[in-house]
Amino acid sequence: MVESLESFGDSPEMSVDPLAEIVTLLQPSASFSKLVEYAGRWRLNRDVEGKPVYFAVLEGGCRVIAAEQPPLVLRAGDFVLSPSANDQLIESIDAPPHGIEMLPTEIGPGRFRVGPASEPINLIMQVGLCSFASHDAALLVSLLPSMVVVRGEPRLAQLLHLVGDETRQSRPGRELVLERLLEVLLIEALRCGTDLASAPSVARGLSDERVGFECLWHRIECPRFLTI
């Protein structure tokens, strides 16, 4: 005989974590991670064809301009995650005239520089690009915020450093370690930077106890029709 819904709700095994569910389904993997130095007055058009990009500001500051988003000023300690970045513009606080863009130059293994070599460095960032292996990645990404900004969370910078170090090495178990690190990184960024339960999305539905109970009734083949 089926117990009451209240008895199921008291079971820790039935609790649903929407962030963990979504991130696990996405199956993230790291494409690359690099340390970038920026000098002088510069502007960089980051066209990554909708791939997830994330970066942490280690020193200095910059301005980020993305489609349908107000300009965002970032300072040391800030972290940004864009699950589906497109035509993202990054520029120095004292930006050059419009129409002037630059490309990063590799100066060492995993290290790049943007701007004239003669100018002092005004920004250092750890930048990473990842991909989602899920066949339903486009649908799942649409359920997430277009940009997540986290300020003053050193744990994210530490996680990003670990991802970057693992990306550049060829240790045994590298892919598995990267997958787990990225899952933790994405969950940490999403729970620190946004409240998914307050925005209309599947995450909001999963965090609603009433919807969780309805899903539970379907799983145990309750002989009555339910609507949500």
DOKOL-65580 format. One record per residue (C-alpha): residue number from 1; x, y, z. Coordinates in Angstrom, 3 decimals, padded with zeros to 6 digits. Layout:
! residues N
<r seq="NUM" u="X" v="Y" w="Z"/>
...
END
This chain:
! residues 228
<r seq="1" u="000.000" v="000.000" w="000.000"/>
<r seq="2" u="001.258" v="003.468" w="-000.872"/>
<r seq="3" u="002.055" v="005.722" w="002.053"/>
<r seq="4" u="000.927" v="009.322" w="002.269"/>
<r seq="5" u="002.792" v="012.074" w="000.427"/>
<r seq="6" u="003.897" v="013.538" w="003.732"/>
<r seq="7" u="005.772" v="010.360" w="004.622"/>
<r seq="8" u="007.648" v="010.485" w="001.310"/>
<r seq="9" u="008.543" v="014.123" w="001.843"/>
<r seq="10" u="010.276" v="013.238" w="005.116"/>
<r seq="11" u="012.662" v="010.854" w="003.363"/>
<r seq="12" u="016.085" v="012.374" w="002.577"/>
<r seq="13" u="016.336" v="010.032" w="-000.413"/>
<r seq="14" u="013.485" v="011.853" w="-002.157"/>
<r seq="15" u="015.008" v="015.337" w="-001.974"/>
<r seq="16" u="015.713" v="016.881" w="-005.373"/>
<r seq="17" u="018.650" v="019.181" w="-006.084"/>
<r seq="18" u="017.820" v="020.994" w="-009.349"/>
<r seq="19" u="021.342" v="022.385" w="-009.819"/>
<r seq="20" u="022.970" v="018.988" w="-009.463"/>
<r seq="21" u="020.382" v="017.436" w="-011.775"/>
<r seq="22" u="020.886" v="019.989" w="-014.564"/>
<r seq="23" u="024.693" v="020.094" w="-014.357"/>
<r seq="24" u="024.963" v="016.291" w="-014.268"/>
<r seq="25" u="022.725" v="015.975" w="-017.328"/>
<r seq="26" u="024.838" v="018.535" w="-019.219"/>
<r seq="27" u="027.973" v="016.312" w="-018.958"/>
<r seq="28" u="030.526" v="019.182" w="-019.038"/>
<r seq="29" u="034.064" v="018.724" w="-020.328"/>
<r seq="30" u="036.951" v="021.199" w="-020.579"/>
<r seq="31" u="038.188" v="022.388" w="-023.974"/>
<r seq="32" u="040.990" v="024.612" w="-022.698"/>
<r seq="33" u="041.998" v="026.969" w="-019.917"/>
<r seq="34" u="044.531" v="029.787" w="-020.147"/>
<r seq="35" u="045.995" v="032.698" w="-018.222"/>
<r seq="36" u="045.614" v="035.991" w="-020.108"/>
<r seq="37" u="047.377" v="039.306" w="-019.464"/>
<r seq="38" u="045.896" v="042.545" w="-020.816"/>
<r seq="39" u="047.868" v="045.755" w="-021.253"/>
<r seq="40" u="047.159" v="049.371" w="-022.238"/>
<r seq="41" u="043.892" v="050.258" w="-023.986"/>
<r seq="42" u="042.408" v="047.186" w="-025.610"/>
<r seq="43" u="039.227" v="045.551" w="-026.864"/>
<r seq="44" u="038.599" v="041.862" w="-027.570"/>
<r seq="45" u="035.615" v="040.353" w="-029.340"/>
<r seq="46" u="035.151" v="036.915" w="-027.826"/>
<r seq="47" u="033.232" v="034.943" w="-030.465"/>
<r seq="48" u="033.005" v="031.387" w="-029.133"/>
<r seq="49" u="030.000" v="030.226" w="-031.210"/>
<r seq="50" u="027.660" v="029.668" w="-028.283"/>
<r seq="51" u="030.093" v="027.532" w="-026.279"/>
<r seq="52" u="030.199" v="027.944" w="-022.494"/>
<r seq="53" u="032.942" v="030.339" w="-021.381"/>
<r seq="54" u="034.017" v="031.218" w="-017.853"/>
<r seq="55" u="036.688" v="033.477" w="-016.417"/>
<r seq="56" u="037.962" v="034.817" w="-013.118"/>
<r seq="57" u="039.513" v="038.270" w="-012.688"/>
<r seq="58" u="042.738" v="037.782" w="-010.746"/>
<r seq="59" u="044.058" v="041.359" w="-010.957"/>
<r seq="60" u="042.795" v="044.672" w="-012.343"/>
<r seq="61" u="039.436" v="045.353" w="-013.975"/>
<r seq="62" u="037.573" v="045.344" w="-017.291"/>
<r seq="63" u="034.194" v="045.931" w="-018.908"/>
<r seq="64" u="032.069" v="043.142" w="-020.436"/>
<r seq="65" u="029.414" v="043.914" w="-023.059"/>
<r seq="66" u="027.100" v="041.083" w="-024.097"/>
<r seq="67" u="023.951" v="040.929" w="-026.208"/>
<r seq="68" u="020.794" v="041.979" w="-024.357"/>
<r seq="69" u="022.843" v="042.719" w="-021.216"/>
<r seq="70" u="023.857" v="046.072" w="-019.683"/>
<r seq="71" u="027.635" v="046.764" w="-019.634"/>
<r seq="72" u="029.254" v="045.017" w="-016.697"/>
<r seq="73" u="032.377" v="046.221" w="-014.875"/>
<r seq="74" u="034.457" v="043.451" w="-013.317"/>
<r seq="75" u="037.118" v="043.763" w="-010.634"/>
<r seq="76" u="039.624" v="041.440" w="-008.967"/>
<r seq="77" u="037.831" v="038.525" w="-007.325"/>
<r seq="78" u="034.878" v="038.492" w="-009.745"/>
<r seq="79" u="033.853" v="035.367" w="-011.639"/>
<r seq="80" u="031.681" v="035.172" w="-014.772"/>
<r seq="81" u="030.016" v="032.149" w="-016.355"/>
<r seq="82" u="028.242" v="032.403" w="-019.716"/>
<r seq="83" u="026.616" v="029.017" w="-020.502"/>
<r seq="84" u="025.992" v="030.074" w="-024.125"/>
<r seq="85" u="028.188" v="033.067" w="-024.923"/>
<r seq="86" u="027.819" v="034.765" w="-028.313"/>
<r seq="87" u="029.684" v="037.871" w="-029.524"/>
<r seq="88" u="030.873" v="038.829" w="-026.068"/>
<r seq="89" u="032.926" v="042.042" w="-026.069"/>
<r seq="90" u="035.568" v="042.638" w="-023.385"/>
<r seq="91" u="037.453" v="045.919" w="-023.141"/>
<r seq="92" u="039.686" v="047.897" w="-020.810"/>
<r seq="93" u="038.056" v="050.376" w="-018.436"/>
<r seq="94" u="039.705" v="053.128" w="-020.468"/>
<r seq="95" u="038.648" v="051.610" w="-023.776"/>
<r seq="96" u="040.110" v="052.505" w="-027.189"/>
<r seq="97" u="037.956" v="054.119" w="-029.924"/>
<r seq="98" u="035.255" v="051.913" w="-031.394"/>
<r seq="99" u="036.370" v="049.797" w="-034.333"/>
<r seq="100" u="039.703" v="048.908" w="-032.720"/>
<r seq="101" u="039.942" v="045.251" w="-031.689"/>
<r seq="102" u="042.905" v="043.061" w="-030.792"/>
<r seq="103" u="043.766" v="039.378" w="-030.779"/>
<r seq="104" u="045.560" v="037.475" w="-027.994"/>
<r seq="105" u="049.183" v="036.509" w="-028.576"/>
<r seq="106" u="050.639" v="033.371" w="-027.024"/>
<r seq="107" u="053.633" v="034.193" w="-024.817"/>
<r seq="108" u="054.107" v="030.782" w="-023.197"/>
<r seq="109" u="052.408" v="027.436" w="-022.464"/>
<r seq="110" u="048.849" v="028.285" w="-021.420"/>
<r seq="111" u="049.684" v="032.028" w="-021.263"/>
<r seq="112" u="048.470" v="034.793" w="-023.599"/>
<r seq="113" u="048.715" v="038.577" w="-023.826"/>
<r seq="114" u="046.354" v="041.178" w="-025.267"/>
<r seq="115" u="047.621" v="044.686" w="-025.969"/>
<r seq="116" u="050.982" v="046.333" w="-026.751"/>
<r seq="117" u="054.042" v="044.743" w="-025.167"/>
<r seq="118" u="055.305" v="048.201" w="-024.191"/>
<r seq="119" u="052.223" v="049.024" w="-022.072"/>
<r seq="120" u="051.796" v="048.045" w="-018.400"/>
<r seq="121" u="049.465" v="045.172" w="-017.526"/>
<r seq="122" u="046.079" v="046.322" w="-016.198"/>
<r seq="123" u="044.232" v="042.989" w="-016.092"/>
<r seq="124" u="045.019" v="039.312" w="-015.479"/>
<r seq="125" u="042.309" v="036.686" w="-015.970"/>
<r seq="126" u="042.043" v="032.914" w="-015.944"/>
<r seq="127" u="039.843" v="032.057" w="-018.929"/>
<r seq="128" u="038.310" v="028.726" w="-019.804"/>
<r seq="129" u="036.107" v="027.199" w="-022.473"/>
<r seq="130" u="034.108" v="024.021" w="-022.026"/>
<r seq="131" u="031.540" v="021.944" w="-023.908"/>
<r seq="132" u="028.462" v="019.950" w="-022.954"/>
<r seq="133" u="028.266" v="016.351" w="-024.187"/>
<r seq="134" u="024.547" v="015.905" w="-023.578"/>
<r seq="135" u="022.355" v="015.444" w="-026.662"/>
<r seq="136" u="019.881" v="017.792" w="-024.955"/>
<r seq="137" u="022.500" v="020.452" w="-024.178"/>
<r seq="138" u="020.690" v="023.197" w="-026.108"/>
<r seq="139" u="017.492" v="022.596" w="-024.149"/>
<r seq="140" u="019.247" v="022.369" w="-020.785"/>
<r seq="141" u="021.343" v="025.497" w="-021.379"/>
<r seq="142" u="018.182" v="027.437" w="-022.241"/>
<r seq="143" u="017.006" v="026.739" w="-018.681"/>
<r seq="144" u="020.054" v="028.506" w="-017.199"/>
<r seq="145" u="020.767" v="032.252" w="-016.892"/>
<r seq="146" u="022.514" v="033.737" w="-019.937"/>
<r seq="147" u="025.224" v="035.141" w="-017.646"/>
<r seq="148" u="026.150" v="034.370" w="-014.061"/>
<r seq="149" u="028.249" v="036.884" w="-012.127"/>
<r seq="150" u="029.767" v="036.041" w="-008.757"/>
<r seq="151" u="031.694" v="038.573" w="-006.703"/>
<r seq="152" u="034.034" v="037.931" w="-003.802"/>
<r seq="153" u="034.061" v="034.121" w="-003.851"/>
<r seq="154" u="037.717" v="032.970" w="-003.746"/>
<r seq="155" u="036.593" v="029.318" w="-003.881"/>
<r seq="156" u="035.659" v="029.791" w="-007.543"/>
<r seq="157" u="039.110" v="031.151" w="-008.400"/>
<r seq="158" u="040.663" v="028.139" w="-006.659"/>
<r seq="159" u="038.439" v="025.731" w="-008.583"/>
<r seq="160" u="039.280" v="027.502" w="-011.836"/>
<r seq="161" u="042.982" v="027.209" w="-011.058"/>
<r seq="162" u="042.568" v="023.457" w="-010.531"/>
<r seq="163" u="040.688" v="023.142" w="-013.836"/>
<r seq="164" u="043.407" v="025.058" w="-015.658"/>
<r seq="165" u="046.194" v="022.987" w="-014.122"/>
<r seq="166" u="044.453" v="019.695" w="-014.954"/>
<r seq="167" u="043.718" v="020.868" w="-018.520"/>
<r seq="168" u="047.397" v="021.505" w="-019.244"/>
<r seq="169" u="048.607" v="018.206" w="-017.777"/>
<r seq="170" u="048.355" v="014.596" w="-018.967"/>
<r seq="171" u="047.874" v="012.802" w="-015.673"/>
<r seq="172" u="046.104" v="009.422" w="-015.399"/>
<r seq="173" u="042.355" v="009.901" w="-014.980"/>
<r seq="174" u="042.544" v="013.420" w="-016.417"/>
<r seq="175" u="039.148" v="013.355" w="-018.174"/>
<r seq="176" u="037.304" v="012.028" w="-015.134"/>
<r seq="177" u="038.926" v="014.592" w="-012.831"/>
<r seq="178" u="038.099" v="017.424" w="-015.251"/>
<r seq="179" u="034.489" v="016.293" w="-015.515"/>
<r seq="180" u="034.071" v="016.302" w="-011.728"/>
<r seq="181" u="035.896" v="019.636" w="-011.283"/>
<r seq="182" u="033.705" v="021.285" w="-013.914"/>
<r seq="183" u="030.555" v="019.927" w="-012.313"/>
<r seq="184" u="031.607" v="021.425" w="-008.975"/>
<r seq="185" u="032.639" v="024.693" w="-010.654"/>
<r seq="186" u="029.311" v="025.095" w="-012.468"/>
<r seq="187" u="027.233" v="024.213" w="-009.418"/>
<r seq="188" u="029.225" v="026.598" w="-007.219"/>
<r seq="189" u="028.877" v="029.435" w="-009.755"/>
<r seq="190" u="025.140" v="028.900" w="-010.219"/>
<r seq="191" u="024.298" v="028.685" w="-006.542"/>
<r seq="192" u="026.468" v="031.693" w="-005.624"/>
<r seq="193" u="025.558" v="033.948" w="-008.521"/>
<r seq="194" u="021.845" v="033.309" w="-009.048"/>
<r seq="195" u="018.789" v="031.931" w="-007.311"/>
<r seq="196" u="017.358" v="029.495" w="-009.834"/>
<r seq="197" u="014.307" v="028.870" w="-007.661"/>
<r seq="198" u="013.194" v="032.479" w="-008.173"/>
<r seq="199" u="013.248" v="032.398" w="-011.981"/>
<r seq="200" u="010.715" v="030.633" w="-014.257"/>
<r seq="201" u="012.514" v="027.442" w="-015.305"/>
<r seq="202" u="012.580" v="023.701" w="-014.853"/>
<r seq="203" u="014.882" v="024.300" w="-011.872"/>
<r seq="204" u="012.124" v="026.300" w="-010.205"/>
<r seq="205" u="009.713" v="023.432" w="-010.840"/>
<r seq="206" u="012.056" v="020.796" w="-009.449"/>
<r seq="207" u="012.595" v="022.845" w="-006.290"/>
<r seq="208" u="008.834" v="023.096" w="-005.716"/>
<r seq="209" u="007.785" v="020.359" w="-003.278"/>
<r seq="210" u="004.347" v="020.024" w="-004.878"/>
<r seq="211" u="005.855" v="019.240" w="-008.283"/>
<r seq="212" u="008.332" v="016.862" w="-006.661"/>
<r seq="213" u="005.451" v="015.003" w="-005.034"/>
<r seq="214" u="003.557" v="014.792" w="-008.337"/>
<r seq="215" u="006.635" v="013.311" w="-010.021"/>
<r seq="216" u="006.902" v="010.838" w="-007.155"/>
<r seq="217" u="003.297" v="009.688" w="-007.668"/>
<r seq="218" u="004.028" v="009.043" w="-011.343"/>
<r seq="219" u="007.136" v="007.027" w="-010.447"/>
<r seq="220" u="005.163" v="004.748" w="-008.130"/>
<r seq="221" u="002.391" v="004.385" w="-010.763"/>
<r seq="222" u="-000.345" v="006.019" w="-008.740"/>
<r seq="223" u="-003.700" v="005.011" w="-010.341"/>
<r seq="224" u="-004.961" v="008.581" w="-010.837"/>
<r seq="225" u="-004.320" v="011.204" w="-013.459"/>
<r seq="226" u="-002.260" v="014.215" w="-012.451"/>
<r seq="227" u="-001.625" v="017.565" w="-014.081"/>
<r seq="228" u="000.993" v="020.184" w="-013.299"/>
END
